[in-house]
Amino acid sequence: MLQLVLLGGGHSHVAVLKSFADAPIKGVKLTLVTPYPQVLYSGMLPGFIAGHYDQNECHINVATLAHFAKCEVISAHALGIDTANRKVILHNGVTVAYDFLSINTGSAPRLDGVPGAKEFSLPVKPAEKFWIAWTRLLEDAATRTTPQRIAVVGGGAAGVELLLAMQYRLLHDVSAKLSARPLFHLVNDMPTLLPRHNAKTRAIIERILKERNVTVHSSCRAMSMQAGVIHCDGAYDIQADYVIWATGPGAPSWVAKTGLTLDAHGFIAVNENLRSISHSNIFSAGDIASQHGATHPKSGVYALRQGPPLAENLRAALTHQPFAPYQPQKQSLAIISTGDKYAIAAKGNWAIAGSLVWKIKDYIDSSFIEKYNHLVSK
């Protein structure tokens, strides 16, 4: 019997599990390795933080999905891959054998280059751990007698959305318990916010941040951290009780020890079939992978779109059928939420904003969750 191991419960593997639930392959044993039985859909994280969704509305129950796919679930973190002997090495020393392996564990926060960041910041990823830290922050806010100082490091869409979502939640849902209004800082090492987006989108975000009294520190690179303070270049310090780390994605350290061919940034290099360039029995998708010749940003949107072609190509590998090339679109529609039920839609050189945009985003996201959480056993 062929062993297909899915390492990670990321957005792409959700589609793979659904594919095998709908149409199993005889003679194939499916195993999912993930530490999280439920996976938070990244596109709904800001809405979850802001209080617009409860847990069931924005989480995918991958354990239940695996059950429908007749897939064994191993609750564990991976420490590495022994590609020579075709085994996944787990944190408890157990190994899981595979004939074919698919990797969709997501990226890791880039903390290694900033002394003190691991000890004194709260990384946004993995989102499941961040949620626990966020609930503690809420509890602390309700009992403080001095203003809570919160800094978000990262001037991309993820950092901006997260900051505005946290601010909204604290000032609207928790405000009755607050004795002092929290102070927010956005720390950006680039000259402008949202460097991947157009000028119209940046102008809207800059206006909103100003209206909501967020202090923006541009061209400010975090060099080191201590408890309660970020040391930036130029001998510039930012005082903060909580530092949220929302910079760009980094590659998990264990990937470098696998022997897989990686790109210049340490991500798994795959071809147009989402297949490892160096190991033909290994596939990868999502933030942890880097498709050769593609320049799209690492985001949940692309991980979702990689899911169906990943499933198709895993099926092809298992049944000796031709592979189907995947070509990511050069530009995708980006929808950036602003804490309240308001959002900006942007693509190319245009951008529109309003409550209707948020409603459209809500419909798209909720439909995606419902697609996977309301399965009927076949």
DRENNUTI-571204 format. One record per residue (C-alpha): x, y negated, z; residue in one letter. Coordinates in steps of 0.001 Angstrom, whole numbers. Example, Ala and Ser with C-alpha at 12.3 -4.5 7.8 and 13.67 -1.06 7.14 Angstrom:
! DRENNUTI-571204
         x         y         z   rest
     12300      4500      7800      A
     13670      1060      7140      S
This chain:
! DRENNUTI-571204
         x         y         z   rest
         0         0         0      M
      1343     -3437      -947      L
      1874     -5885      1925      Q
       961     -9530      1239      L
      1887    -11803      4152      V
       540    -15350      4359      L
      2867    -17374      6571      L
       928    -20354      7926      G
     -2735    -21313      7924      G
     -2344    -24448      5813      G
     -4789    -25926      3336      H
     -3539    -23836       390      S
     -3860    -20563      2289      H
     -7451    -21378      3159      V
     -8238    -21043      -547      A
     -6233    -17806      -754      V
     -8214    -16276      2130      L
    -11478    -17344       500      K
    -10355    -15776     -2784      S
     -9593    -12427     -1130      F
    -12823    -12570       879      A
    -14769    -12984     -2357      D
    -12807    -10373     -4318      A
    -10429     -8064     -2409      P
     -7730     -6132     -4268      I
     -7674     -2408     -3621      K
     -4361     -1174     -2252      G
     -3317     -4530      -797      V
     -2973     -5178      2942      K
     -3320     -8851      3822      L
     -1718    -10361      6949      T
     -1912    -13972      8147      L
       713    -15284     10573      V
      -350    -18502     12314      T
      -252    -19871     15862      P
     -3593    -21652     15361      Y
     -6921    -19804     14909      P
     -8479    -23114     13881      Q
     -6788    -25586     11556      V
     -7583    -29286     11562      L
     -8223    -30624      8066      Y
     -5662    -33400      7754      S
     -7960    -35675      5753      G
    -10318    -35860      8727      M
     -7710    -36393     11451      L
     -8224    -40188     11587      P
    -12001    -39711     11830      G
    -11498    -37115     14564      F
     -9223    -39485     16503      I
    -11703    -42350     16050      A
    -14521    -40183     17429      G
    -16562    -39917     14224      H
    -16306    -36100     14161      Y
    -16366    -33386     16767      D
    -14062    -30383     16600      Q
    -16401    -28130     14624      N
    -16944    -30797     11991      E
    -13285    -31143     10987      C
    -11672    -27794     11764      H
    -11514    -24717      9549      I
    -11784    -21451     11449      N
     -9048    -19537      9655      V
     -9392    -16557     12005      A
    -13033    -16088     10956      T
    -12087    -16673      7312      L
     -9397    -14006      7646      A
    -11997    -11615      9083      H
    -14128    -11976      5949      F
    -10997    -11348      3845      A
    -10251     -8190      5887      K
     -6962     -9821      6796      C
     -5015     -9030      9960      E
     -4188    -12133     12007      V
      -973    -12352     14005      I
      -949    -15296     16403      S
      2688    -16381     16395      A
      5238    -18939     15237      H
      7745    -17911     12587      A
     11444    -18341     13376      L
     12785    -17270     10019      G
     12683    -14935      7048      I
     14982    -12001      6334      D
     14711    -12093      2553      T
     17155     -9195      2060      A
     14989     -6807      4077      N
     11687     -8546      3273      R
     10670     -9364      6831      K
      9230    -12411      8590      V
     10853    -12974     11991      I
      8484    -14180     14717      L
      9218    -16156     17875      H
      8724    -13089     20090      N
     11299    -11041     18179      G
      8695     -9025     16289      V
      9131     -8721     12518      T
      6438     -8413      9855      V
      7317     -6570      6650      A
      6149     -7875      3280      Y
      6251     -6986      -381      D
      5012    -10440     -1318      F
      5176    -13507       889      L
      3402    -16853       618      S
      4563    -19781      2763      I
      2193    -22624      3661      N
      3238    -23749      7142      T
      3311    -27476      6424      G
      6125    -29895      7094      S
      7843    -30991     10293      A
      8319    -34463     11802      P
     11653    -36073     10933      R
     13034    -36589     14436      L
     16588    -35243     14299      D
     18163    -38462     13051      G
     16840    -40606     15901      V
     18334    -39870     19338      P
     15622    -39634     21978      G
     12759    -39270     19495      A
     12128    -35609     20365      K
     11954    -36390     24064      E
     10045    -39681     24053      F
      7681    -39675     21055      S
      4465    -37881     20109      L
      4747    -36438     16568      P
      1574    -36401     14496      V
      2436    -32911     13243      K
      1375    -30334     14052      P
     -2015    -32000     14425      A
     -3189    -29378     16924      E
      -464    -30413     19380      K
      -998    -34097     18723      F
     -4675    -33792     19643      W
     -3720    -32525     23120      I
     -1385    -35501     23587      A
     -4092    -37883     22361      W
     -6615    -36639     24933      T
     -4058    -37330     27668      R
     -3502    -40817     26276      L
     -7253    -41451     26448      L
     -7358    -40312     30055      E
     -4440    -42581     30917      D
     -6089    -45564     29189      A
     -9204    -45230     31318      A
     -7255    -45486     34589      T
     -4654    -48159     33800      R
     -4683    -51603     35355      T
     -2188    -53036     32854      T
     -2442    -53080     29047      P
     -1471    -49832     27374      Q
      1314    -50464     24826      R
      1114    -48102     21850      I
      3579    -48070     18959      A
      3172    -46103     15749      V
      6376    -45444     13819      V
      5657    -45167     10104      G
      4290    -47743      7673      G
      2731    -45325      5188      G
      -948    -44481      4878      A
      -760    -41839      7626      A
       672    -44269     10188      G
     -1759    -47068      9321      V
     -4823    -44801      9392      E
     -3794    -43249     12685      L
     -3125    -46571     14398      L
     -6466    -48052     13324      L
     -8306    -44881     14372      A
     -6715    -44916     17840      M
     -7445    -48606     18261      Q
    -11077    -48149     17246      Y
    -11589    -45277     19689      R
    -10013    -47130     22593      L
    -11886    -50387     21997      L
    -15296    -48893     21198      H
    -15815    -45506     22828      D
    -13538    -46009     25840      V
    -13775    -49782     26222      S
    -16194    -49685     29158      A
    -13557    -47879     31202      K
    -10658    -50123     30215      L
     -9451    -52821     32558      S
     -7038    -54237     29960      A
     -7081    -54301     26161      R
     -4355    -52037     24686      P
     -1600    -53570     22576      L
      -659    -51972     19246      F
      2617    -52117     17314      H
      3275    -50739     13839      L
      6961    -50038     13202      V
      7902    -49880      9526      N
     11438    -49447      8195      D
     10405    -50761      4758      M
      9919    -54443      3813      P
      6231    -53773      3036      T
      3552    -51413      4265      L
      2153    -48607      2105      L
      5067    -48576      -373      P
      3381    -45897     -2518      R
       229    -47982     -2995      H
      -641    -50996     -5124      N
      -573    -54647     -4072      A
     -4381    -54875     -3704      K
     -4443    -52009     -1229      T
     -1551    -53477       757      R
     -3269    -56884       885      A
     -6467    -55363      2306      I
     -4559    -53400      4944      I
     -2422    -56382      5930      E
     -5554    -58489      6383      R
     -7222    -55854      8540      I
     -4156    -55376     10733      L
     -3928    -59131     11268      K
     -7633    -59414     12118      E
     -7263    -56620     14664      R
     -4219    -58148     16343      N
     -1790    -55387     15426      V
      1848    -56500     15624      T
      3635    -55312     12503      V
      7430    -54904     12608      H
      8620    -54662      8980      S
     12194    -53804      7925      S
     12570    -52401     11421      C
     14284    -49034     11583      R
     14034    -47046     14811      A
     17614    -46138     15708      M
     17121    -44501     19109      S
     14576    -44151     21907      M
     14435    -44112     25655      Q
     11460    -43838     27977      A
      9270    -46847     27268      G
     11390    -48479     24570      V
     12295    -48151     20891      I
     15736    -49456     19967      H
     15656    -50787     16406      C
     18499    -51905     14173      D
     19708    -55429     14755      G
     19579    -55066     18566      A
     15794    -55348     18444      Y
     13740    -53553     21105      D
     10022    -52713     21186      I
      8472    -51900     24544      Q
      5905    -49085     24353      A
      4233    -46726     26792      D
      3441    -44314     23958      Y
      5283    -43887     20670      V
      3431    -42022     17920      I
      5744    -40617     15227      W
      4060    -40755     11802      A
      6934    -41040      9342      T
      7214    -39047      6117      G
      7320    -35246      6131      P
     10504    -33317      6781      G
     11424    -29693      6150      A
     11303    -27257      9106      P
     14820    -26398     10259      S
     14342    -22628      9974      W
     13855    -22851      6194      V
     17538    -23716      5699      A
     18557    -20314      7087      K
     16377    -18194      4784      T
     18615    -18142      1712      G
     15810    -19547      -412      L
     16745    -22207     -2941      T
     15769    -25602     -1545      L
     15468    -29049     -3063      D
     17684    -31976     -2072      A
     15498    -32686       983      H
     15391    -29135      2305      G
     11966    -28089       996      F
     11376    -24726      -708      I
     11917    -25119     -4449      A
      9148    -23517     -6519      V
      8390    -23376    -10235      N
      5157    -24169    -12092      E
      3656    -20907    -10781      N
      4327    -21959     -7158      L
      6876    -19153     -7064      R
     10277    -19478     -5406      S
     12986    -20357     -7902      I
     15364    -17884     -6250      S
     13085    -15098     -4920      H
     10418    -13783     -7287      S
      8342    -12136     -4541      N
      7979    -15358     -2507      I
      5503    -18156     -3178      F
      5006    -21463     -1414      S
      2645    -24438     -1478      A
      1759    -27554       463      G
      4181    -29913      2179      D
      6825    -27260      2783      I
      7222    -26688      -966      A
      8683    -28850     -3713      S
      7588    -28076     -7259      Q
     10392    -28422     -9793      H
      9757    -31293    -12187      G
      6817    -32723    -10215      A
      6967    -36075     -8444      T
      3665    -36157     -6552      H
      3725    -37204     -2872      P
      3326    -34639      -116      K
      -254    -34911      1065      S
     -3255    -32770      1929      G
     -4861    -33667     -1407      V
     -2205    -31811     -3374      Y
     -2065    -28908      -897      A
     -5802    -28407     -1417      L
     -5436    -28426     -5184      R
     -2590    -25929     -5048      Q
     -4809    -23435     -3216      G
     -6753    -21938     -6168      P
     -3712    -21606     -8494      P
     -1707    -20124     -5613      L
     -4441    -17532     -5059      A
     -4559    -16777     -8783      E
      -800    -16311     -9031      N
      -610    -14128     -5924      L
     -3259    -11936     -7523      R
     -1217    -11889    -10729      A
      1916    -10798     -8850      A
        30     -8013     -7052      L
     -1630     -6692    -10215      T
      1155     -7327    -12756      H
      -853     -9895    -14683      Q
       397    -13099    -16395      P
       933    -16123    -14185      F
     -1032    -19350    -14540      A
      1052    -22554    -14503      P
       -57    -25352    -12204      Y
       484    -28936    -13282      Q
      -283    -31509    -10561      P
     -1836    -34727    -11737      Q
       501    -37704    -11739      K
     -1906    -39912     -9805      Q
     -4688    -39008     -7428      S
     -7432    -41041     -5820      L
     -6342    -42132     -2348      A
     -8923    -43036       282      I
     -7536    -44798      3348      I
     -9798    -45152      6378      S
     -9542    -48144      8704      T
    -10734    -46802     12050      G
    -14338    -47919     11722      D
    -16610    -46376      9088      K
    -14920    -48398      6375      Y
    -12312    -47269      3855      A
    -10251    -48267       830      I
    -10229    -46268     -2402      A
     -7129    -46786     -4535      A
     -5676    -45377     -7731      K
     -3162    -46877    -10097      G
     -3519    -50651     -9976      N
     -7077    -50902     -8668      W
     -8599    -50748     -5193      A
    -12063    -51182     -3709      I
    -13077    -51234       -61      A
    -16266    -50945      1958      G
    -18549    -48773      4063      S
    -19759    -46979       928      L
    -16209    -45773       271      V
    -16126    -44270      3760      W
    -19462    -42531      3140      K
    -18095    -41024       -58      I
    -14977    -39833      1771      K
    -17128    -38406      4556      D
    -19238    -36495      2022      Y
    -16187    -35077       213      I
    -14440    -34043      3426      D
    -17528    -32587      5113      S
    -18411    -30610      1979      S
    -14926    -29122      1934      F
    -15180    -28015      5572      I
    -18658    -26556      5085      E
    -17467    -24578      2064      K
    -15162    -22517      4260      Y
    -16934    -22524      7614      N
    -20313    -21257      6397      H
    -19417    -17943      4847      L
    -21909    -15147      4463      V
    -20537    -11636      4773      S
    -20720     -9837      1471      K
